């Protein structure tokens, strides 16, 4: 009966590792967008 739970544990670890990499990619993209907009805002305010 306990053997049925083993694949679920493997799947859980697999899903967690996938979501972790997705979160890292999302954070990198999010930070890049923020830096881009900050630099754009700074240049626009400086030009004005």
PDB file of N, CA, C and O in Angstrom:
ATOM      1  N   UNK A   1       0.827  -1.209   0.000  1.00  0.00           N
ATOM      2  CA  UNK A   1       0.000   0.000   0.000  1.00  0.00           C
ATOM      3  C   UNK A   1       0.865   1.264   0.000  1.00  0.00           C
ATOM      4  O   UNK A   1       0.530   2.258  -0.645  1.00  0.00           O
ATOM      5  N   UNK A   2       1.990   1.211   0.737  1.00  0.00           N
ATOM      6  CA  UNK A   2       2.854   2.387   0.817  1.00  0.00           C
ATOM      7  C   UNK A   2       3.566   2.648  -0.496  1.00  0.00           C
ATOM      8  O   UNK A   2       3.980   3.776  -0.762  1.00  0.00           O
ATOM      9  N   UNK A   3       3.717   1.605  -1.334  1.00  0.00           N
ATOM     10  CA  UNK A   3       4.392   1.768  -2.620  1.00  0.00           C
ATOM     11  C   UNK A   3       3.618   2.716  -3.528  1.00  0.00           C
ATOM     12  O   UNK A   3       4.192   3.345  -4.417  1.00  0.00           O
ATOM     13  N   UNK A   4       2.293   2.815  -3.295  1.00  0.00           N
ATOM     14  CA  UNK A   4       1.461   3.707  -4.109  1.00  0.00           C
ATOM     15  C   UNK A   4       1.859   5.162  -3.857  1.00  0.00           C
ATOM     16  O   UNK A   4       1.746   6.004  -4.748  1.00  0.00           O
ATOM     17  N   UNK A   5       2.320   5.450  -2.652  1.00  0.00           N
ATOM     18  CA  UNK A   5       2.681   6.823  -2.304  1.00  0.00           C
ATOM     19  C   UNK A   5       4.036   7.236  -2.848  1.00  0.00           C
ATOM     20  O   UNK A   5       4.316   8.431  -2.947  1.00  0.00           O
ATOM     21  N   UNK A   6       4.881   6.285  -3.201  1.00  0.00           N
ATOM     22  CA  UNK A   6       6.222   6.628  -3.670  1.00  0.00           C
ATOM     23  C   UNK A   6       6.211   7.441  -4.963  1.00  0.00           C
ATOM     24  O   UNK A   6       6.899   8.458  -5.041  1.00  0.00           O
ATOM     25  N   UNK A   7       5.450   7.025  -5.984  1.00  0.00           N
ATOM     26  CA  UNK A   7       5.407   7.830  -7.222  1.00  0.00           C
ATOM     27  C   UNK A   7       4.919   9.251  -6.954  1.00  0.00           C
ATOM     28  O   UNK A   7       5.378  10.198  -7.592  1.00  0.00           O
ATOM     29  N   UNK A   8       3.989   9.402  -6.011  1.00  0.00           N
ATOM     30  CA  UNK A   8       3.492  10.741  -5.683  1.00  0.00           C
ATOM     31  C   UNK A   8       4.606  11.597  -5.105  1.00  0.00           C
ATOM     32  O   UNK A   8       4.691  12.792  -5.388  1.00  0.00           O
ATOM     33  N   UNK A   9       5.467  10.980  -4.287  1.00  0.00           N
ATOM     34  CA  UNK A   9       6.588  11.714  -3.706  1.00  0.00           C
ATOM     35  C   UNK A   9       7.558  12.155  -4.783  1.00  0.00           C
ATOM     36  O   UNK A   9       8.073  13.272  -4.753  1.00  0.00           O
ATOM     37  N   UNK A  10       7.806  11.259  -5.744  1.00  0.00           N
ATOM     38  CA  UNK A  10       8.710  11.584  -6.850  1.00  0.00           C
ATOM     39  C   UNK A  10       8.108  12.704  -7.695  1.00  0.00           C
ATOM     40  O   UNK A  10       8.805  13.639  -8.088  1.00  0.00           O
ATOM     41  N   UNK A  11       6.819  12.600  -7.967  1.00  0.00           N
ATOM     42  CA  UNK A  11       6.134  13.635  -8.752  1.00  0.00           C
ATOM     43  C   UNK A  11       6.168  14.970  -8.026  1.00  0.00           C
ATOM     44  O   UNK A  11       6.361  16.015  -8.647  1.00  0.00           O
ATOM     45  N   UNK A  12       5.981  14.936  -6.712  1.00  0.00           N
ATOM     46  CA  UNK A  12       5.979  16.160  -5.909  1.00  0.00           C
ATOM     47  C   UNK A  12       7.333  16.844  -5.991  1.00  0.00           C
ATOM     48  O   UNK A  12       7.413  18.059  -6.173  1.00  0.00           O
ATOM     49  N   UNK A  13       8.408  16.053  -5.855  1.00  0.00           N
ATOM     50  CA  UNK A  13       9.757  16.611  -5.951  1.00  0.00           C
ATOM     51  C   UNK A  13       9.988  17.178  -7.343  1.00  0.00           C
ATOM     52  O   UNK A  13      10.592  18.239  -7.500  1.00  0.00           O
ATOM     53  N   UNK A  14       9.495  16.450  -8.365  1.00  0.00           N
ATOM     54  CA  UNK A  14       9.678  16.888  -9.750  1.00  0.00           C
ATOM     55  C   UNK A  14       8.941  18.204  -9.999  1.00  0.00           C
ATOM     56  O   UNK A  14       9.481  19.122 -10.617  1.00  0.00           O
ATOM     57  N   UNK A  15       7.712  18.284  -9.514  1.00  0.00           N
ATOM     58  CA  UNK A  15       6.913  19.506  -9.689  1.00  0.00           C
ATOM     59  C   UNK A  15       7.545  20.671  -8.934  1.00  0.00           C
ATOM     60  O   UNK A  15       7.597  21.792  -9.440  1.00  0.00           O
ATOM     61  N   UNK A  16       8.028  20.398  -7.714  1.00  0.00           N
ATOM     62  CA  UNK A  16       8.658  21.443  -6.913  1.00  0.00           C
ATOM     63  C   UNK A  16       9.904  21.983  -7.591  1.00  0.00           C
ATOM     64  O   UNK A  16      10.147  23.190  -7.591  1.00  0.00           O
ATOM     65  N   UNK A  17      10.697  21.083  -8.171  1.00  0.00           N
ATOM     66  CA  UNK A  17      11.921  21.515  -8.850  1.00  0.00           C
ATOM     67  C   UNK A  17      11.577  22.326 -10.089  1.00  0.00           C
ATOM     68  O   UNK A  17      12.270  23.289 -10.417  1.00  0.00           O
ATOM     69  N   UNK A  18      10.498  21.934 -10.783  1.00  0.00           N
ATOM     70  CA  UNK A  18      10.084  22.668 -11.979  1.00  0.00           C
ATOM     71  C   UNK A  18       9.566  24.055 -11.614  1.00  0.00           C
ATOM     72  O   UNK A  18       9.907  25.044 -12.264  1.00  0.00           O
ATOM     73  N   UNK A  19       8.739  24.122 -10.572  1.00  0.00           N
ATOM     74  CA  UNK A  19       8.185  25.413 -10.157  1.00  0.00           C
ATOM     75  C   UNK A  19       9.289  26.312  -9.617  1.00  0.00           C
ATOM     76  O   UNK A  19       9.225  27.533  -9.758  1.00  0.00           O
ATOM     77  N   UNK A  20      10.312  25.703  -8.993  1.00  0.00           N
ATOM     78  CA  UNK A  20      11.421  26.499  -8.451  1.00  0.00           C
ATOM     79  C   UNK A  20      12.173  27.178  -9.588  1.00  0.00           C
ATOM     80  O   UNK A  20      12.506  28.360  -9.494  1.00  0.00           O
ATOM     81  N   UNK A  21      12.444  26.438 -10.664  1.00  0.00           N
ATOM     82  CA  UNK A  21      13.140  27.017 -11.809  1.00  0.00           C
ATOM     83  C   UNK A  21      12.256  28.062 -12.479  1.00  0.00           C
ATOM     84  O   UNK A  21      12.749  29.081 -12.962  1.00  0.00           O
ATOM     85  N   UNK A  22      10.941  27.807 -12.508  1.00  0.00           N
ATOM     86  CA  UNK A  22      10.011  28.780 -13.097  1.00  0.00           C
ATOM     87  C   UNK A  22      10.021  30.069 -12.286  1.00  0.00           C
ATOM     88  O   UNK A  22      10.018  31.164 -12.848  1.00  0.00           O
ATOM     89  N   UNK A  23      10.032  29.933 -10.957  1.00  0.00           N
ATOM     90  CA  UNK A  23      10.057  31.107 -10.085  1.00  0.00           C
ATOM     91  C   UNK A  23      11.335  31.900 -10.281  1.00  0.00           C
ATOM     92  O   UNK A  23      11.312  33.131 -10.277  1.00  0.00           O
ATOM     93  N   UNK A  24      12.469  31.190 -10.456  1.00  0.00           N
ATOM     94  CA  UNK A  24      13.749  31.872 -10.679  1.00  0.00           C
ATOM     95  C   UNK A  24      13.694  32.646 -11.985  1.00  0.00           C
ATOM     96  O   UNK A  24      14.144  33.789 -12.054  1.00  0.00           O
ATOM     97  N   UNK A  25      13.141  32.021 -13.024  1.00  0.00           N
ATOM     98  CA  UNK A  25      13.022  32.687 -14.324  1.00  0.00           C
ATOM     99  C   UNK A  25      12.097  33.890 -14.214  1.00  0.00           C
ATOM    100  O   UNK A  25      12.377  34.945 -14.782  1.00  0.00           O
ATOM    101  N   UNK A  26      10.996  33.735 -13.483  1.00  0.00           N
ATOM    102  CA  UNK A  26      10.044  34.837 -13.299  1.00  0.00           C
ATOM    103  C   UNK A  26      10.700  35.992 -12.551  1.00  0.00           C
ATOM    104  O   UNK A  26      10.509  37.155 -12.909  1.00  0.00           O
ATOM    105  N   UNK A  27      11.470  35.675 -11.516  1.00  0.00           N
ATOM    106  CA  UNK A  27      12.150  36.716 -10.738  1.00  0.00           C
ATOM    107  C   UNK A  27      13.165  37.455 -11.588  1.00  0.00           C
ATOM    108  O   UNK A  27      13.276  38.678 -11.502  1.00  0.00           O
ATOM    109  N   UNK A  28      13.913  36.716 -12.414  1.00  0.00           N
ATOM    110  CA  UNK A  28      14.910  37.344 -13.286  1.00  0.00           C
ATOM    111  C   UNK A  28      14.217  38.268 -14.280  1.00  0.00           C
ATOM    112  O   UNK A  28      14.659  39.396 -14.499  1.00  0.00           O
ATOM    113  N   UNK A  29      13.127  37.785 -14.883  1.00  0.00           N
ATOM    114  CA  UNK A  29      12.388  38.594 -15.851  1.00  0.00           C
ATOM    115  C   UNK A  29      11.794  39.821 -15.168  1.00  0.00           C
ATOM    116  O   UNK A  29      11.848  40.927 -15.705  1.00  0.00           O
ATOM    117  N   UNK A  30      11.227  39.617 -13.975  1.00  0.00           N
ATOM    118  CA  UNK A  30      10.616  40.697 -13.209  1.00  0.00           C
ATOM    119  C   UNK A  30      11.640  41.772 -12.874  1.00  0.00           C
ATOM    120  O   UNK A  30      11.376  42.964 -13.033  1.00  0.00           O
ATOM    121  N   UNK A  31      12.822  41.338 -12.405  1.00  0.00           N
ATOM    122  CA  UNK A  31      13.883  42.287 -12.062  1.00  0.00           C
ATOM    123  C   UNK A  31      14.377  43.030 -13.294  1.00  0.00           C
ATOM    124  O   UNK A  31      14.655  44.227 -13.230  1.00  0.00           O
ATOM    125  N   UNK A  32      14.488  42.327 -14.414  1.00  0.00           N
ATOM    126  CA  UNK A  32      14.950  42.951 -15.655  1.00  0.00           C
ATOM    127  C   UNK A  32      13.975  44.033 -16.103  1.00  0.00           C
ATOM    128  O   UNK A  32      14.387  45.112 -16.528  1.00  0.00           O
ATOM    129  N   UNK A  33      12.681  43.740 -16.006  1.00  0.00           N
ATOM    130  CA  UNK A  33      11.654  44.713 -16.398  1.00  0.00           C
ATOM    131  C   UNK A  33      11.706  45.937 -15.489  1.00  0.00           C
ATOM    132  O   UNK A  33      11.617  47.070 -15.962  1.00  0.00           O
ATOM    133  N   UNK A  34      11.851  45.709 -14.184  1.00  0.00           N
ATOM    134  CA  UNK A  34      11.921  46.822 -13.225  1.00  0.00           C
ATOM    135  C   UNK A  34      13.134  47.702 -13.512  1.00  0.00           C
ATOM    136  O   UNK A  34      13.023  48.928 -13.533  1.00  0.00           O
ATOM    137  N   UNK A  35      14.292  47.078 -13.733  1.00  0.00           N
ATOM    138  CA  UNK A  35      15.513  47.836 -14.030  1.00  0.00           C
ATOM    139  C   UNK A  35      15.342  48.615 -15.325  1.00  0.00           C
ATOM    140  O   UNK A  35      15.769  49.765 -15.423  1.00  0.00           O
ATOM    141  N   UNK A  36      14.713  47.988 -16.325  1.00  0.00           N
ATOM    142  CA  UNK A  36      14.502  48.642 -17.617  1.00  0.00           C
ATOM    143  C   UNK A  36      13.615  49.872 -17.459  1.00  0.00           C
ATOM    144  O   UNK A  36      13.922  50.941 -17.987  1.00  0.00           O
ATOM    145  N   UNK A  37      12.506  49.710 -16.724  1.00  0.00           N
ATOM    146  CA  UNK A  37      11.592  50.832 -16.529  1.00  0.00           C
ATOM    147  C   UNK A  37      12.207  51.923 -15.661  1.00  0.00           C
ATOM    148  O   UNK A  37      11.967  53.109 -15.890  1.00  0.00           O
ATOM    149  N   UNK A  38      12.997  51.530 -14.668  1.00  0.00           N
ATOM    150  CA  UNK A  38      13.668  52.515 -13.816  1.00  0.00           C
ATOM    151  C   UNK A  38      14.649  53.347 -14.626  1.00  0.00           C
ATOM    152  O   UNK A  38      14.687  54.570 -14.491  1.00  0.00           O
ATOM    153  N   UNK A  39      15.440  52.697 -15.463  1.00  0.00           N
ATOM    154  CA  UNK A  39      16.407  53.417 -16.293  1.00  0.00           C
ATOM    155  C   UNK A  39      15.682  54.304 -17.298  1.00  0.00           C
ATOM    156  O   UNK A  39      16.115  55.424 -17.571  1.00  0.00           O
ATOM    157  N   UNK A  40      14.566  53.795 -17.855  1.00  0.00           N
ATOM    158  CA  UNK A  40      13.774  54.574 -18.808  1.00  0.00           C
ATOM    159  C   UNK A  40      13.181  55.797 -18.125  1.00  0.00           C
ATOM    160  O   UNK A  40      13.183  56.891 -18.689  1.00  0.00           O
ATOM    161  N   UNK A  41      12.667  55.610 -16.894  1.00  0.00           N
ATOM    162  CA  UNK A  41      12.065  56.705 -16.145  1.00  0.00           C
ATOM    163  C   UNK A  41      13.115  57.739 -15.772  1.00  0.00           C
ATOM    164  O   UNK A  41      12.854  58.940 -15.841  1.00  0.00           O
ATOM    165  N   UNK A  42      14.304  57.283 -15.376  1.00  0.00           N
ATOM    166  CA  UNK A  42      15.382  58.198 -15.007  1.00  0.00           C
ATOM    167  C   UNK A  42      15.822  59.025 -16.209  1.00  0.00           C
ATOM    168  O   UNK A  42      16.046  60.228 -16.081  1.00  0.00           O
ATOM    169  N   UNK A  43      15.947  58.396 -17.369  1.00  0.00           N
ATOM    170  CA  UNK A  43      16.376  59.116 -18.570  1.00  0.00           C
ATOM    171  C   UNK A  43      15.302  60.094 -19.026  1.00  0.00           C
ATOM    172  O   UNK A  43      15.614  61.182 -19.510  1.00  0.00           O
ATOM    173  N   UNK A  44      14.032  59.709 -18.872  1.00  0.00           N
ATOM    174  CA  UNK A  44      12.946  60.598 -19.301  1.00  0.00           C
ATOM    175  C   UNK A  44      12.846  61.814 -18.384  1.00  0.00           C
ATOM    176  O   UNK A  44      12.602  62.926 -18.851  1.00  0.00           O
ATOM    177  N   UNK A  45      13.035  61.605 -17.076  1.00  0.00           N
ATOM    178  CA  UNK A  45      12.956  62.721 -16.127  1.00  0.00           C
ATOM    179  C   UNK A  45      14.184  63.615 -16.254  1.00  0.00           C
ATOM    180  O   UNK A  45      14.085  64.828 -16.068  1.00  0.00           O
ATOM    181  N   UNK A  46      15.332  63.037 -16.565  1.00  0.00           N
ATOM    182  CA  UNK A  46      16.553  63.823 -16.716  1.00  0.00           C
ATOM    183  C   UNK A  46      16.497  64.682 -17.971  1.00  0.00           C
ATOM    184  O   UNK A  46      16.989  65.810 -17.982  1.00  0.00           O
ATOM    185  N   UNK A  47      15.894  64.143 -19.032  1.00  0.00           N
ATOM    186  CA  UNK A  47      15.806  64.896 -20.280  1.00  0.00           C
ATOM    187  C   UNK A  47      14.840  66.063 -20.131  1.00  0.00           C
ATOM    188  O   UNK A  47      15.012  67.105 -20.763  1.00  0.00           O
ATOM    189  N   UNK A  48      13.818  65.883 -19.286  1.00  0.00           N
ATOM    190  CA  UNK A  48      12.853  66.959 -19.039  1.00  0.00           C
ATOM    191  C   UNK A  48      13.452  67.912 -18.014  1.00  0.00           C
ATOM    192  O   UNK A  48      12.818  68.901 -17.647  1.00  0.00           O
TER     193      UNK A  48
END
